[in-house]
Amino acid sequence: MTPSVVTGISIASFCLASGVGLWLGQILPQKEWSRENQELVKESRRLVVGIATLSLSLILAWATTSFNERQNEIENSASKIVGIDSTLAKLGTKANEPREMLHSIVTKGIARIDAIAASGFGTEETRKGIGINKLQIKILDLKSETQADEWLKSSALALVKELAQYKWLQFSGNNGSIQSPVLIIMIIWLSIIFLSYGMVSPLNWTGAVTLLVVSLVTSSVIFVILDLDSTSGGLIQSISSQPLKAALQQIDSVRAN
């Protein structure tokens, strides 16, 4: 499910829980709503709030780490692409064909990343190979006339091997690292909190609006977490082809000179 759908479900769950709490607060007999019972509800709520706060913090840190890893992966890919082209250029004209293949790989890679950003992994565009293995074979076939050529060829192959490990170059990947059971449990915990708030809230417009606003704020946190964790769509662009476009421009400018 998309972050927007999960956020909508969260808002509905929190509002429903608050409404049930308001209803229970009015229909419970006075003996069931004694001072001792109210204190028990408050203490229980504090425990659940503490657990939920800690869990949300950990999930947010997890999503932020995932976001940063995707950003760093593309930036590191761009630097390695420039390094591969620079290394091959030192081999002279015999490396023109591998350099052309690298240019084609980057062009296809930009299209793949844009497809991932739009629709996530698993689409037809992301299942197409872009020739990284063929590039390795082509570099291996280059003849080394000197030890310097052999060293340059080995360096290029090492960079290509590192480049091939990145997820945007693979046929599959994760559209998000946060599992559905984690989200379901978190929404249940938060709904219990809103239920308890509803039970002690006065039945008037001020109480109802306050619960609604807090529901929206809490749901917005869930939205931000899921948006950070998602590879496609959303308000936060977690994967961008811009570093590769910059690398392609740099390669083209070197070739032009």
Secondary structure per residue as TSV (DSSP state, phi and psi in degrees):
chain	resnum	aa	ss	phi	psi
A	1	M	-	360.0	148.1
A	2	T	-	-76.4	159.7
A	3	P	H	-56.0	-36.2
A	4	S	H	-65.8	-40.9
A	5	V	H	-66.0	-46.2
A	6	V	H	-62.7	-38.9
A	7	T	H	-64.2	-41.5
A	8	G	H	-62.0	-41.9
A	9	I	H	-63.5	-39.2
A	10	S	H	-62.6	-46.7
A	11	I	H	-60.1	-45.0
A	12	A	H	-63.0	-41.8
A	13	S	H	-65.4	-43.0
A	14	F	H	-68.3	-41.0
A	15	C	H	-66.9	-40.2
A	16	L	H	-63.8	-44.6
A	17	A	H	-62.3	-41.2
A	18	S	H	-63.6	-41.8
A	19	G	H	-63.7	-41.8
A	20	V	H	-64.2	-38.3
A	21	G	H	-63.9	-43.4
A	22	L	H	-60.4	-40.8
A	23	W	H	-66.7	-44.2
A	24	L	H	-63.4	-37.3
A	25	G	H	-63.4	-24.2
A	26	Q	H	-91.7	-31.9
A	27	I	H	-95.7	-17.1
A	28	L	S	-64.8	135.0
A	29	P	-	-60.3	153.1
A	30	Q	G	-58.8	-36.6
A	31	K	G	-67.9	-25.2
A	32	E	G	-84.1	-9.2
A	33	W	G	-122.3	43.1
A	34	S	-	-71.7	171.1
A	35	R	H	-60.4	-38.4
A	36	E	H	-64.1	-42.8
A	37	N	H	-66.4	-37.7
A	38	Q	H	-63.0	-41.0
A	39	E	H	-65.7	-37.6
A	40	L	H	-62.3	-43.5
A	41	V	H	-62.1	-43.0
A	42	K	H	-64.6	-44.5
A	43	E	H	-65.8	-40.2
A	44	S	H	-63.4	-39.4
A	45	R	H	-64.4	-40.6
A	46	R	H	-59.5	-40.2
A	47	L	H	-63.9	-47.7
A	48	V	H	-66.3	-38.9
A	49	V	H	-61.3	-42.7
A	50	G	H	-62.1	-44.3
A	51	I	H	-64.9	-44.4
A	52	A	H	-65.1	-39.9
A	53	T	H	-63.4	-45.7
A	54	L	H	-62.4	-43.3
A	55	S	H	-65.2	-43.5
A	56	L	H	-62.4	-39.1
A	57	S	H	-63.0	-43.0
A	58	L	H	-66.2	-41.6
A	59	I	H	-66.3	-39.7
A	60	L	H	-63.4	-42.1
A	61	A	H	-63.5	-40.0
A	62	W	H	-61.2	-48.1
A	63	A	H	-64.7	-39.1
A	64	T	H	-64.5	-40.7
A	65	T	H	-62.8	-43.2
A	66	S	H	-61.9	-41.3
A	67	F	H	-62.1	-47.7
A	68	N	H	-65.0	-36.5
A	69	E	H	-63.8	-41.0
A	70	R	H	-65.7	-42.3
A	71	Q	H	-62.5	-45.8
A	72	N	H	-65.7	-34.1
A	73	E	H	-62.0	-45.0
A	74	I	H	-67.4	-41.5
A	75	E	H	-65.3	-40.9
A	76	N	H	-66.4	-36.2
A	77	S	H	-60.8	-43.2
A	78	A	H	-61.6	-43.0
A	79	S	H	-66.6	-36.8
A	80	K	H	-70.1	-36.1
A	81	I	H	-62.4	-45.6
A	82	V	H	-62.3	-40.4
A	83	G	H	-64.1	-40.5
A	84	I	H	-62.6	-47.0
A	85	D	H	-63.6	-41.2
A	86	S	H	-63.5	-40.2
A	87	T	H	-67.4	-43.5
A	88	L	H	-65.6	-34.7
A	89	A	H	-61.3	-31.5
A	90	K	T	-70.3	-15.9
A	91	L	T	-82.7	-7.8
A	92	G	-	88.7	-159.6
A	93	T	G	-67.5	-23.7
A	94	K	G	-66.9	-15.7
A	95	A	G	-97.9	11.6
A	96	N	H	-62.9	-40.0
A	97	E	H	-66.2	-46.7
A	98	P	H	-60.2	-35.3
A	99	R	H	-66.2	-37.6
A	100	E	H	-64.7	-40.1
A	101	M	H	-63.9	-41.2
A	102	L	H	-61.6	-42.2
A	103	H	H	-59.9	-42.8
A	104	S	H	-65.3	-40.0
A	105	I	H	-61.6	-43.2
A	106	V	H	-64.8	-41.6
A	107	T	H	-61.4	-46.4
A	108	K	H	-66.7	-35.1
A	109	G	H	-63.3	-38.8
A	110	I	H	-62.0	-43.5
A	111	A	H	-64.3	-38.1
A	112	R	H	-66.2	-45.3
A	113	I	H	-63.4	-40.0
A	114	D	H	-62.5	-36.9
A	115	A	H	-68.3	-40.1
A	116	I	H	-63.1	-43.0
A	117	A	H	-64.3	-31.6
A	118	A	H	-83.6	-41.1
A	119	S	H	-131.0	-0.2
A	120	G	-	82.0	-177.3
A	121	F	T	-74.7	163.8
A	122	G	T	94.1	-0.3
A	123	T	S	-85.9	169.6
A	124	E	T	-61.1	-36.7
A	125	E	T	-65.3	-36.4
A	126	T	T	-83.1	-12.3
A	127	R	T	-88.4	-8.1
A	128	K	S	-81.6	134.8
A	129	G	-	-71.8	150.7
A	130	I	-	-118.9	6.2
A	131	G	S	96.8	19.6
A	132	I	H	-66.8	-35.7
A	133	N	H	-69.0	-38.1
A	134	K	H	-64.4	-34.9
A	135	L	H	-64.4	-40.9
A	136	Q	H	-61.9	-43.4
A	137	I	H	-64.9	-41.2
A	138	K	H	-64.2	-38.6
A	139	I	H	-68.3	-38.4
A	140	L	H	-61.6	-33.0
A	141	D	T	-77.1	-10.6
A	142	L	S	-65.3	137.2
A	143	K	-	-83.4	132.6
A	144	S	-	-99.7	113.6
A	145	E	-	-88.4	-23.7
A	146	T	S	-136.2	170.7
A	147	Q	H	-64.3	-32.9
A	148	A	H	-63.8	-41.0
A	149	D	H	-62.8	-41.9
A	150	E	H	-63.6	-40.6
A	151	W	H	-65.7	-41.8
A	152	L	H	-64.4	-40.3
A	153	K	H	-65.0	-42.9
A	154	S	H	-64.0	-39.5
A	155	S	H	-64.7	-42.5
A	156	A	H	-64.0	-41.8
A	157	L	H	-64.4	-38.6
A	158	A	H	-64.0	-41.0
A	159	L	H	-67.0	-40.1
A	160	V	H	-64.6	-39.9
A	161	K	H	-61.4	-43.4
A	162	E	H	-64.8	-40.3
A	163	L	H	-62.4	-37.8
A	164	A	H	-66.9	-16.8
A	165	Q	T	-77.4	-16.0
A	166	Y	S	-73.9	144.9
A	167	K	G	-65.8	-33.0
A	168	W	G	-66.4	-17.7
A	169	L	G	-92.1	-6.9
A	170	Q	S	-94.2	167.6
A	171	F	S	-78.0	-16.7
A	172	S	-	-145.2	164.4
A	173	G	-	-169.7	179.8
A	174	N	-	-97.6	130.8
A	175	N	S	-78.4	-11.2
A	176	G	-	-177.4	146.7
A	177	S	S	-98.4	-9.3
A	178	I	S	-86.2	120.9
A	179	Q	-	-81.0	152.1
A	180	S	H	-58.8	-42.3
A	181	P	H	-57.6	-35.5
A	182	V	H	-64.0	-43.1
A	183	L	H	-65.3	-42.0
A	184	I	H	-63.0	-46.0
A	185	I	H	-62.3	-41.4
A	186	M	H	-64.2	-42.6
A	187	I	H	-65.5	-37.0
A	188	I	H	-64.7	-45.4
A	189	W	H	-58.1	-48.3
A	190	L	H	-66.2	-34.7
A	191	S	H	-64.5	-37.8
A	192	I	H	-62.4	-39.8
A	193	I	H	-62.2	-45.2
A	194	F	H	-66.7	-32.7
A	195	L	H	-61.4	-44.9
A	196	S	H	-68.1	-36.5
A	197	Y	H	-64.3	-40.1
A	198	G	H	-63.7	-34.6
A	199	M	H	-66.2	-29.8
A	200	V	H	-102.2	-2.8
A	201	S	S	-82.9	142.6
A	202	P	-	-68.4	146.6
A	203	L	S	-84.5	79.6
A	204	N	S	-150.0	176.8
A	205	W	H	-64.8	-37.3
A	206	T	H	-61.1	-47.0
A	207	G	H	-63.5	-43.0
A	208	A	H	-66.1	-43.1
A	209	V	H	-66.5	-39.2
A	210	T	H	-60.6	-46.1
A	211	L	H	-63.0	-38.0
A	212	L	H	-64.6	-45.4
A	213	V	H	-62.8	-43.9
A	214	V	H	-64.6	-35.7
A	215	S	H	-62.2	-43.3
A	216	L	H	-66.1	-41.6
A	217	V	H	-64.1	-45.7
A	218	T	H	-63.3	-40.8
A	219	S	H	-66.6	-33.1
A	220	S	H	-65.3	-32.5
A	221	V	H	-64.2	-43.3
A	222	I	H	-61.9	-40.1
A	223	F	H	-62.2	-45.9
A	224	V	H	-61.3	-43.3
A	225	I	H	-60.0	-47.8
A	226	L	H	-68.9	-35.2
A	227	D	H	-67.9	-38.4
A	228	L	H	-64.2	-36.7
A	229	D	H	-80.7	-20.6
A	230	S	-	-83.8	145.0
A	231	T	S	-88.9	-17.6
A	232	S	S	-123.8	149.7
A	233	G	S	59.7	-158.1
A	234	G	S	80.1	174.3
A	235	L	S	-78.3	-31.5
A	236	I	S	-98.8	116.7
A	237	Q	-	-80.6	100.3
A	238	S	-	-85.1	-13.2
A	239	I	-	-140.7	125.7
A	240	S	-	-134.2	143.3
A	241	S	S	-89.0	3.4
A	242	Q	H	-58.0	-43.1
A	243	P	H	-60.4	-37.0
A	244	L	H	-69.3	-36.8
A	245	K	H	-63.4	-39.9
A	246	A	H	-64.9	-40.3
A	247	A	H	-64.0	-40.4
A	248	L	H	-64.4	-40.1
A	249	Q	H	-62.9	-39.7
A	250	Q	H	-66.9	-40.8
A	251	I	H	-62.5	-44.2
A	252	D	H	-63.7	-39.0
A	253	S	H	-67.2	-36.9
A	254	V	H	-66.8	-41.8
A	255	R	H	-66.5	-33.9
A	256	A	H	-67.2	-30.4
A	257	N	-	-83.3	360.0
